[in-house]
């Protein structure tokens, strides 16, 4: 039986963790079956997104006084993990919108003039935000030229998840020629702007329903008031740092959710056998142990940084370490699920076959697992160097 929930927006009765998880579970029950043909054809999970709109899932992180459900980072993570158990592409697509919603909440708390308007549009107008952060990162190739009243952007962005459903894309461009000593502009650009086009390029191993197509800017005018911030070229700082610290824990939850779904399927398959092999039973136990520790790690990182985290290196390190652990453990759990089930998991009709493909996308989101280790090492070296420069510091 399908469960439905009607979201409320009252400020008197905040939603609990359990209510957000129940909302996500109800969404997953409805969205999951609609994803199958989209995975086969590499087309967008449009029906699922309509469901997410209808039940209020996409306005989850908007403060309740602005028309949303008032979810914080922890609650978004719990919901995304639950949705991904049954509807991975829907969960990953929604993650890109939800983390940007959290970014606007962070900006609103710090007095950003445009943030409240964006949040109200999410709640009342169904505004959906996409991001080009996966291809932009610290050194975007898109260029910006200053003109009267704003800037003109030209370039091409890859990995723009849920581009067919998005209203606005959060993106960046170099002011002038890319290179050291230049400035990067961050802006929100309506996808309806003249000169913006979407190229159907998404034909991948997994997460095929996210429609993470390329977005092309051809001399696109961006008014000066749409510039959300600036940062030095090549540096993870400013608006990009704020985005990264909200992105990492939300996307980590998606891959742990996929792994939990794989565990569920393996348990169902192994449990129906009259005499399950001891090795398969042990593998079920190992999957459970890995999932528990990975979730503990992710939620502990959120406890460490808080619901209103500072945009600094300590916050970035905490969430990226947790994300690294999550995506690596998720991959290991799915691999164990296939081993426990055996040959039946090798068929395209098995949910485990898809989980095997989908979970591998977690390795490619920045910071990648290897880049996270490099970052950790660099922080340690810098800390030691700084300490040695202080009189009486550790040699």
N, C-alpha and C positions, 0 to 999 in steps of 0.2 A: 504494500500500500504506500502511495506517495504522500509524504508529509508536506504541508504547506505552512508558511508563517506569514503573517501580515505585519510588516515593520511599523513601529510607532516612532514618533519624533518628540515625545514629551521629555522635558528636562527634569521632571520630577522622579522618574523611575529609570535610571540608567540601565542599559542592558548588561547582563552578566556574561562571563566567558561562556557559560553553558548555552546561553541563548544565541550567541554568535556562532558557536559550533553547530547548533541545531539548524540555524539558518543555512549554513554552508552544506550541511548534510542533505537538507531538503533540496537545495540547489543541485547538488551532485547527483541525486536520484533522478532529477529531471534532465540535467544537462548531459550526463554520461552517455546515454544511448544515442543522443543526437550527434556525438562526436565521431562515431564509427565511420560514416561515409566521408567525412571531412578529412580524417586521417588517411583514408585510401586515396582521395583525390587531391590532397594538399590544398584544400579550400578552407575559408574562414568559418569558424564555429558560430555562424550568425544566429542560429536558433537558440543556442545556449546564451549568447549575449542578450537576446531579447528577454529570456527568462531572468537573467541577472538584473536587468533593468526593472522588470516587473516586480520583483520581490525586494528591491532596494539594496541589493548586494553591492552595487557599484557606488552607492552613496554611503556605504558603511562608515567610512572614516571621516565624513563631514561632521563637525560638531552638531549636536542635537538642536541647539538654538538657531542654527542656520538651515535646518531641514534635513539633517542626516541622522545617523544612528549613534554617533558619538564614540565609535570604536577607537581605541588607542593602538599603539604599535603591537603590543602583546596580543590583543584581541584580533587584529588583522592577521597576525601570524597563525593563531589557532584556527581561524576560519579558512585561511588559504591551505593549510595543511589538510583540513577535512575535505575541502572541495577537490583538491588534487587527488584524493584517494579514488575518486570516481570519474573525474573530468579534468585530466591534466592540462590539455590545451586551453580550456576555459580558465583554469586557475592561473596559468602562466600569463595569459593575456590580461586577465584582471589584475595581476600583480603589478604590471607596469602602470596601470591607471591608479591603483590603490597607493602605491608608494609615492607617486607624485601628489596625490591628495594629502598624504601625511606631510610631505614637504611644504605644501601650502599652509597646512595647520601650523607647522613650525614657524613659517614666515609670518603668519598672522599674529602669533604670540609675540613676535618681535616688531610689530608695527608696520609691516609691509602694506602699502596702501592698496595694492591690487589683489591681495590674497583673499580677503573676504568675498569680493565679487566673484572670483573664480570658484570658491567653495559653494556659494549660493547657486551658481550656474550648474554645478555638478548635481546639487540636490533638486533643483526645480526645473532645469532645462535639459537634463540628461547629458551634460557636457562629458565627453570622454577624452582623456589625455593619453597620448602616446609619447614615446621617447626615442631619441636617436643615440642615446648614451653608449650603446654597445659598439657603435662604429665611431662615434666622436671621441670619447674618452678624453685623455689629456691633450691630444694633439690633433684637432680636427683639420680636415683639408678644405672644408667649405670656407669660402672667403666672404667678407663683408666690406662693402664700399660705402663710406658715409656720403649721404645726399641730404638735400633740404628736408627736414622733418624726420629723418631716420636713416635707415641703412638698406642696401640692396644685397641680398644673399644669393650666392651661386655655388652649387655643389651637389653631391649625391651622398645619401645616407643609407646604410644597410641595417638589417636586424631591427626594423621598426615594427614590433609586435602589435597586432590588432589594428594595423594601419587602415584597413577597410572600414572599421567602425569608429575610428577616432575623429574628433572634432579639431583638436589642437595637438601640435607636436612640440615637445620641449626639446630644443636643439641648441647648437652653438656654432659659431663661425669665427674665423680669425679676421681681425681688423687689419687688412693689408695682406701681404704675402706671408704664408706660414713660415715660422722659424723662431729662433730665440729672440728675446727682447720685444716680442709682439704681444698684443692683448687679445684675449678670447672673449667674445660677447655671448651671453646666454639669453635666450628669448623663447617666448611661446609664440608659435606661428600657426594661425588657422590653416587647416589643410584645404580650405576653400579659396585661399589666396591665389590671385592670378600668378601663374608661373610655377605652381606646385603640382607635381604629378606623382602618381604611384605606379611603380613598375612591378609586374607580377613575376617576381624572381624566386619565390620561396618554394623550393622543391628539395627537401632535406631528408635526412635519416629519421629524425624524430621531431616531436612537437609540430607536426605538419599542419595542424588546425589553427595555429596561431597567426598564420598569414603575415609573417614578419618580413614584409616586402621592402624593397628599396624605395626611398622617397627622394625625388629630385627637385632641387630649387633652381629655377632659371630666372635670375634677375628679379627675385622676389622682394618686394618692398616691405620692410618691417618698421613701423613707427617707433620713434625713440622711446615712447612710453611703454612699449612692449619689451624693452630690454630689462631683464630681471637682475642682471649683475655682470660683473667682469672679473677676470682672473688672469694671471700670467700664463702664457703659452707653455705647455708641457708640464704644468703643475696640477696636482690633485688638490685644489683649493677652491675657496669661494663657493658659488652655487653648485659646482660639481661635487665638492666634498659633502655638502648638505644632502645632495641627491644620493651619493654613494652610501652614506650611513643609514638612510632609510630603505634603500633598495636591497642591500645585502641580507638583512634578516627576513624580509618578506619573500624574496626569491628562494632563500634557503628552505623555507617552510614548504614551498611547492614541491621540491624534490624529496623531502622527507615524507610528504603526503603520497607521492607516487610510490615510494618504497613501502609505506604502510599498506597501500592498496595491493602491492605485489605480495606482501606477507599475508594479507587476507585471502588472496586467491590460492597461494600455496597451502595455507592451512585448510582451505576448503577441499582442495584436490587430495592432499595427503590424508586428511581426516576421513574421507569417504572409503579409504582402503580398509579391508578387513584386518590386516596386520601390517601397519606402516613400518617401513624399514627403520631400524634404530638410527641409521645415519640421517635419514630425512627428518626424524623427530628432533635429533640434535641440531640440525640446520635450522629448524623452526625456532628452537631456543636461542640460537646464535642471532638470528634475525631480530627476535624480540629484544635481546640484550643490546644489540647495536642501535636499534631504534630508540630505546629508552635513553641511552647515554647521549645520543645525538640531540634528542629533544631537550634533555636536561641542559646540555651545553648551550643550545640556542636560547632557551628561556633564561638561563643564568646570565647570558650576555645582555639581554634586555633588562634584567634586574640591575646589572652593573651600570648600564648607561642611563637608565631611567626613561620615562615616557616623554621627556623634553630634553633630549641629549644635547650637550655642547658639540659644536662642530669643530672637533680637534682630533689630533692624531690618536689619542687614547681611545676615543669613541670608535674611530675607523678601525683601529687594531682589534678591538673587542668584537665588533660585528663581522669583520672579515675572517678572523680565526674561526668563529662559530659557523660562518657560511662554508668555509673550506671543509670543516669537519662534517657538516651536514651533507654536502654534495658527494664527498668521498664515501661516507657511510651509506648513503642512499644507493649509490652504484653497487657497493658490496652487498647490500641486502637484496637488491633485485637479482644479482648474479646468483646468490644463494637460493633464492626462490626458484629459479630455473633449474638448478641442480637438484633441489628437493623434489620437484615435480617430475623431472626427467623428460622423456621424449614428447609427451603431450604439449609441453611448453614451447616446442619448436614449431608448432603449427601457427600459421598466420591468424587463425581464428582464436588463439589463446590470448587473453588479456596480458599475459606475461611477455609475449612477444613484443607487444607495443610498449609495455613498461620498460623492457630492455632497451628499446630505442629512445624513448622519451627521456629517461633518467640521465642519459649521457649528455644531454644538452647542458646540464648543470656545470660541466667542466669548462664551459666556454664563457660564462658570464664573468665580467671583471669584478674584482680581481680574481684571476684564475688561481687554482690551488698553488701552483708553483710561484706565481707572482706574489701571492700572500706570504710565502716563506721568505722571498727576497725582501719584501717590505719589512717583515719582522726582523730579519737580520740587519737591515739598514737602520732600523730604529734602535736596535741594541748597540750597534757600533756608534751611532750618533750620540746616544745617551752616555756611553762610556767616554767618548771623546770630550763631550761637554763637561762631564764630571771631573776628568783629569785636568781641565783648564781652570777649575776652581781651586784655590789654595786649600790644601788639606784633603782634596778629593782622592778617591781610590785610584792607585796607579794602574 
